[in-house]
Amino acid sequence: MSVDLSARTAHAVALLKESPETLDGFLKLSRIFESTTLDAHSREAVILIVAARNQCHLCVDMHEAKMAALGPAPEPERLDAVRAFTLQVLATSGAVGDEDLAAFEKAGYTRRNALEVVLGIGAYTLSTFANRLTRAS
């Protein structure tokens, strides 16, 4: 992470301290999301989808750097599946069709993983909305 990105991230956290509950909520949710059974590449893919959709440029920059630090995904087609599934969850507000859920599972994910995607969307919707509201993004 570059110095500029580190400074921008610290600034965003400082702005969230205006509401300790919001900051605490995001930190707890993100810790829980990091502990899910989704692999690191998949978690970062979910975060990047949410950040790009919500136009949180700071989040996109930060999580692109995290994704790059992970190195190449061992199974790129699996990563494509989690991206497609995340987009469907967002587009349908969670009312994903049977075909989309089956495609997600066919890529090696589970129904537990599907719920973990929802958790990631929730955590990073909170973060991206708060960053945009505070003009941190």
PAZAPA-4460 file (N, C-alpha, C; in steps of 0.05 Angstrom, whole numbers, plus 32768, in hexadecimal, padded with zeros to 4 digits):
% residues 137
    n_x    n_y    n_z   ca_x   ca_y   ca_z    c_x    c_y    c_z   seq   type   mol
   8011   7FE9   8000   8000   8000   8000   8012   8019   8000     1      M     A
   800D   802B   7FEE   801E   8043   7FEC   8019   8055   8004     2      S     A
   802C   8067   8008   8029   807A   801E   800F   808A   801A     3      V     A
   800A   8093   8001   7FF2   80A2   7FFC   7FD9   8092   8003     4      D     A
   7FD8   8079   7FFC   7FC1   8068   8002   7FBF   8064   8020     5      L     A
   7FD5   8060   802D   7FD4   805D   804A   7FC9   8076   8058     6      S     A
   7FD2   808D   804E   7FC8   80A7   8059   7FAA   80AA   8054     7      A     A
   7FA2   80A3   803C   7F85   80A5   8035   7F74   8093   8046     8      R     A
   7F7F   807B   804B   7F70   8067   805C   7F6E   8072   8079     9      T     A
   7F84   807C   8083   7F84   8087   809E   7F71   809E   80A0    10      A     A
   7F70   80AF   808C   7F5D   80C5   808B   7F40   80BB   808C    11      H     A
   7F3A   80A7   807C   7F1F   809C   807B   7F17   8091   8097    12      A     A
   7F29   8083   80A4   7F23   8078   80BF   7F1F   808F   80D2    13      V     A
   7F2F   80A4   80D0   7F2C   80BB   80E2   7F10   80C8   80DE    14      A     A
   7F07   80CA   80C5   7EED   80D5   80BF   7ED6   80C4   80CB    15      L     A
   7EDA   80AA   80CA   7EC5   8097   80D5   7EC4   8099   80F4    16      L     A
   7ED9   80A2   8100   7ED9   80A5   811E   7EC4   80B9   8128    17      K     A
   7EB9   80C9   8115   7EA3   80DB   811C   7E8C   80CB   8128    18      E     A
   7E89   80B2   811E   7E75   80A0   8129   7E84   8087   8132    19      S     A
   7E8C   8085   814B   7E9A   806E   8154   7E8B   8054   814F    20      P     A
   7E71   8055   8150   7E60   803D   814B   7E63   8034   812E    21      E     A
   7E63   8047   811C   7E66   8040   8100   7E82   8033   80FB    22      T     A
   7E96   8040   8105   7EB1   8035   8102   7EB3   801A   810F    23      L     A
   7EA9   8017   8127   7EAB   7FFD   8135   7E9B   7FE8   8125    24      D     A
   7E83   7FEF   811B   7E73   7FDD   810C   7E82   7FD3   80F3    25      G     A
   7E8E   7FE6   80E4   7E9C   7FDE   80CD   7EB4   7FCC   80D3    26      F     A
   7EC4   7FD3   80E8   7EDB   7FC4   80EF   7ED3   7FA7   80F8    27      L     A
   7EBE   7FA5   8107   7EB4   7F8A   810F   7EAB   7F7A   80F7    28      K     A
   7E9B   7F87   80E6   7E91   7F78   80CE   7EA8   7F70   80BC    29      L     A
   7EBB   7F81   80B8   7ED1   7F7A   80A6   7EE2   7F64   80B2    30      S     A
   7EE6   7F64   80CC   7EF4   7F4E   80D9   7EE5   7F34   80D6    31      R     A
   7ECB   7F35   80DA   7EBB   7F1C   80D6   7EBD   7F13   80B9    32      I     A
   7EBB   7F25   80A6   7EBC   7F1E   808A   7ED7   7F11   8084    33      F     A
   7EED   7F1B   808F   7F07   7F10   808B   7F0A   7EF4   8096    34      E     A
   7EF9   7EED   80A9   7EFA   7ED2   80B6   7EE8   7EBE   80A8    35      S     A
   7EDB   7EC5   8093   7EC9   7EB3   8085   7ED8   7E9D   8076    36      T     A
   7EC9   7E8A   806C   7ED6   7E74   805D   7EDD   7E7C   8040    37      T     A
   7ED5   7E94   8038   7EDD   7E9D   801D   7EFB   7EA1   801D    38      L     A
   7F09   7E9A   8008   7F25   7E9E   8006   7F2B   7EBC   8002    39      D     A
   7F43   7EC4   8007   7F4B   7EE1   8006   7F45   7EEE   7FEB    40      A     A
   7F4B   7EE0   7FD5   7F45   7EEB   7FBB   7F28   7EF0   7FB7    41      H     A
   7F17   7EDD   7FC0   7EFA   7EE0   7FBD   7EF0   7EF7   7FCE    42      S     A
   7EFA   7EFA   7FE7   7EF2   7F10   7FF8   7EF9   7F2B   7FEB    43      R     A
   7F11   7F2D   7FE0   7F19   7F46   7FD4   7F09   7F4C   7FBB    44      E     A
   7F01   7F37   7FAC   7EF0   7F3A   7F94   7ED5   7F46   7F9C    45      A     A
   7EC9   7F3C   7FB2   7EB0   7F46   7FBC   7EB3   7F63   7FC3    46      V     A
   7EC8   7F6A   7FD2   7ECC   7F85   7FDB   7ECF   7F98   7FC3    47      I     A
   7EDF   7F8F   7FAF   7EE3   7FA0   7F98   7ECA   7FA5   7F88    48      L     A
   7EB9   7F91   7F86   7E9F   7F95   7F78   7E8F   7FAA   7F87    49      I     A
   7E8D   7FA8   7FA1   7E7D   7FBC   7FB0   7E8A   7FD7   7FAE    50      V     A
   7EA4   7FD9   7FB1   7EB2   7FF3   7FB0   7EAF   8000   7F95    51      A     A
   7EB1   7FF1   7F80   7EAE   7FFD   7F65   7E91   8005   7F61    52      A     A
   7E7E   7FF4   7F68   7E62   7FFB   7F65   7E5A   8014   7F74    53      R     A
   7E65   8017   7F8C   7E5E   802E   7F9C   7E71   8046   7F99    54      N     A
   7E83   8043   7F85   7E96   8059   7F7E   7EA6   8063   7F95    55      Q     A
   7EB0   8051   7FA5   7EC2   8058   7FBB   7EDF   8054   7FB0    56      C     A
   7EEA   8069   7FA6   7F04   8068   7F99   7F1B   8060   7FAC    57      H     A
   7F19   8069   7FC5   7F2C   8061   7FD9   7F2B   8042   7FDD    58      L     A
   7F13   8038   7FE0   7F10   801B   7FE4   7F1A   800B   7FCC    59      C     A
   7F14   8015   7FB4   7F1E   8007   7F9C   7F3C   8006   7F9C    60      V     A
   7F48   801D   7FA1   7F66   801E   7FA1   7F71   800C   7FB6    61      D     A
   7F66   800D   7FCE   7F71   7FFD   7FE4   7F6E   7FDF   7FDF    62      M     A
   7F57   7FD7   7FD5   7F52   7FBA   7FD1   7F5E   7FAF   7FB7    63      H     A
   7F63   7FC1   7FA3   7F72   7FB8   7F8C   7F8F   7FB2   7F95    64      E     A
   7F9A   7FC2   7FA7   7FB4   7FBE   7FB1   7FB5   7FA4   7FC1    65      A     A
   7FA1   7F9F   7FD1   7FA0   7F86   7FE1   7F9E   7F6E   7FCE    66      K     A
   7F8D   7F70   7FB9   7F8A   7F5A   7FA6   7FA5   7F55   7F98    67      M     A
   7FB2   7F6A   7F90   7FCC   7F67   7F82   7FE1   7F59   7F95    68      A     A
   7FE0   7F60   7FAF   7FF3   7F55   7FC2   7FED   7F37   7FC6    69      A     A
   7FD5   7F2E   7FC1   7FCF   7F11   7FC3   7FDB   7F01   7FAC    70      L     A
   7FE2   7F0E   7F97   7FEC   7F00   7F7F   7FD6   7EF5   7F6E    71      G     A
   7FDD   7EE7   7F59   7FC8   7EDD   7F47   7FB6   7EC9   7F56    72      P     A
   7F9C   7ECA   7F4E   7F89   7EB8   7F5A   7F8F   7E9C   7F4F    73      A     A
   7F8F   7E88   7F61   7F95   7E6C   7F58   7F80   7E62   7F44    74      P     A
   7F67   7E6B   7F46   7F52   7E62   7F34   7F43   7E7A   7F2A    75      E     A
   7F4C   7E87   7F15   7F3F   7EA0   7F0B   7F22   7E9D   7F04    76      P     A
   7F1A   7E85   7EFA   7EFE   7E81   7EF3   7EEC   7E80   7F0C    77      E     A
   7EF7   7E77   7F22   7EE9   7E77   7F3B   7EE4   7E93   7F45    78      R     A
   7EF9   7EA4   7F41   7EF6   7EC0   7F49   7EE1   7ECE   7F37    79      L     A
   7EE0   7EC7   7F1E   7ECB   7ED2   7F0C   7EB0   7ECB   7F17    80      D     A
   7EAD   7EB3   7F22   7E93   7EAA   7F2C   7E8B   7EBA   7F45    81      A     A
   7E9D   7EC0   7F56   7E96   7ED0   7F6E   7E90   7EED   7F66    82      V     A
   7E9D   7EF7   7F52   7E97   7F12   7F48   7E7B   7F12   7F3D    83      R     A
   7E75   7EFF   7F2B   7E5A   7EFE   7F1F   7E44   7EFA   7F34    84      A     A
   7E49   7EE9   7F47   7E36   7EE4   7F5C   7E31   7EFE   7F6D    85      F     A
   7E47   7F0C   7F74   7E45   7F24   7F83   7E34   7F39   7F74    86      T     A
   7E39   7F3C   7F5B   7E29   7F4E   7F4A   7E0C   7F47   7F4A    87      L     A
   7E06   7F2D   7F49   7DEA   7F23   7F49   7DDD   7F29   7F64    88      Q     A
   7DEB   7F24   7F7A   7DE0   7F2A   7F94   7DD9   7F48   7F96    89      V     A
   7DEB   7F59   7F8C   7DE6   7F76   7F8D   7DCF   7F7D   7F7B    90      L     A
   7DCE   7F72   7F63   7DBA   7F79   7F4F   7D9E   7F70   7F58    91      A     A
   7D9D   7F5A   7F67   7D83   7F4F   7F6F   7D7C   7F54   7F8C    92      T     A
   7D8D   7F64   7F99   7D89   7F68   7FB6   7D87   7F4E   7FC6    93      S     A
   7D97   7F3B   7FBD   7D98   7F21   7FCA   7D86   7F0C   7FBF    94      G     A
   7D73   7F13   7FAD   7D61   7F00   7FA2   7D6D   7EF2   7F89    95      A     A
   7D84   7EE6   7F8E   7D93   7ED9   7F78   7D83   7EC1   7F6E    96      V     A
   7D83   7EBD   7F54   7D75   7EA7   7F48   7D83   7E8C   7F4D    97      G     A
   7D74   7E77   7F4A   7D7F   7E5C   7F4E   7D97   7E57   7F3C    98      D     A
   7D95   7E60   7F23   7DAB   7E5C   7F10   7DC5   7E69   7F19    99      E     A
   7DC2   7E82   7F23   7DDA   7E91   7F2D   7DE6   7E83   7F45   100      D     A
   7DD5   7E7A   7F57   7DE0   7E6C   7F6F   7DED   7E52   7F66   101      L     A
   7DE1   7E44   7F53   7DED   7E2B   7F4A   7E08   7E2F   7F3C   102      A     A
   7E0A   7E45   7F2D   7E23   7E4B   7F1F   7E39   7E52   7F34   103      A     A
   7E31   7E60   7F49   7E44   7E66   7F5F   7E4D   7E4D   7F6C   104      F     A
   7E3B   7E3B   7F72   7E42   7E21   7F7F   7E53   7E10   7F6C   105      E     A
   7E4C   7E10   7F52   7E5B   7E00   7F3F   7E79   7E09   7F3E   106      K     A
   7E7E   7E22   7F44   7E99   7E2C   7F44   7EA8   7E24   7F5D   107      A     A
   7E9B   7E15   7F6F   7EA8   7E0C   7F87   7EA1   7E1B   7FA0   108      G     A
   7E8F   7E2D   7F9F   7E86   7E3B   7FB6   7E6E   7E2D   7FC3   109      Y     A
   7E67   7E34   7FDB   7E52   7E28   7FEA   7E3C   7E3C   7FF0   110      T     A
   7E26   7E32   7FFB   7E11   7E45   8004   7E1B   7E56   801B   111      R     A
   7E2C   7E4B   802B   7E38   7E5B   8041   7E48   7E72   8034   112      R     A
   7E57   7E6C   801F   7E66   7E81   8011   7E54   7E96   8006   113      N     A
   7E3C   7E8E   7FFC   7E29   7EA1   7FF1   7E20   7EB4   8007   114      A     A
   7E1B   7EAA   801F   7E14   7EBC   8035   7E2C   7ECE   803D   115      L     A
   7E44   7EC3   803B   7E5C   7ED3   8041   7E60   7EEA   802D   116      E     A
   7E58   7EE5   8014   7E58   7EFB   8001   7E45   7F11   800A   117      V     A
   7E2E   7F0A   8014   7E1B   7F1E   801E   7E27   7F2D   8035   118      V     A
   7E35   7F1F   8047   7E42   7F2C   805D   7E57   7F41   8053   119      L     A
   7E67   7F39   803F   7E7A   7F4B   8033   7E6D   7F63   8027   120      G     A
   7E57   7F5F   8018   7E49   7F75   800C   7E3F   7F89   8022   121      I     A
   7E35   7F7E   8037   7E2B   7F8F   804D   7E41   7F9F   805A   122      G     A
   7E57   7F92   8060   7E6E   7F9F   806E   7E79   7FB5   805C   123      A     A
   7E7C   7FAF   8043   7E8A   7FC3   8032   7E76   7FD7   8025   124      Y     A
   7E5C   7FD2   8027   7E49   7FE7   8021   7E4A   7FFC   8037   125      T     A
   7E4C   7FF3   8050   7E4F   8005   8066   7E68   8017   8062   126      L     A
   7E7E   800A   805C   7E97   8018   8059   7E96   802C   8042   127      S     A
   7E8D   8023   802B   7E8D   8034   8013   7E7A   804B   8016   128      T     A
   7E62   8046   8021   7E4F   805C   8026   7E5A   8070   8039   129      F     A
   7E66   8067   804F   7E71   8079   8063   7E88   8089   8058   130      A     A
   7E99   807C   8048   7EB0   808B   803C   7EA6   80A0   8028   131      N     A
   7E91   809A   801A   7E87   80AE   8007   7E79   80C5   8016   132      R     A
   7E6A   80BE   802B   7E5C   80D2   803B   7E70   80E6   8048   133      L     A
   7E86   80DB   8052   7E9A   80EC   805F   7EAE   80F9   804C   134      T     A
   7EAB   80F2   8032   7EBC   80FD   801D   7ED9   80F2   801F   135      R     A
   7EDB   80DA   802B   7EF6   80CD   802D   7EFE   80C0   8013   136      A     A
   7EEA   80BA   8002   7EEF   80AA   7FEA   7EF8   80BB   7FD3   137      S     A
***
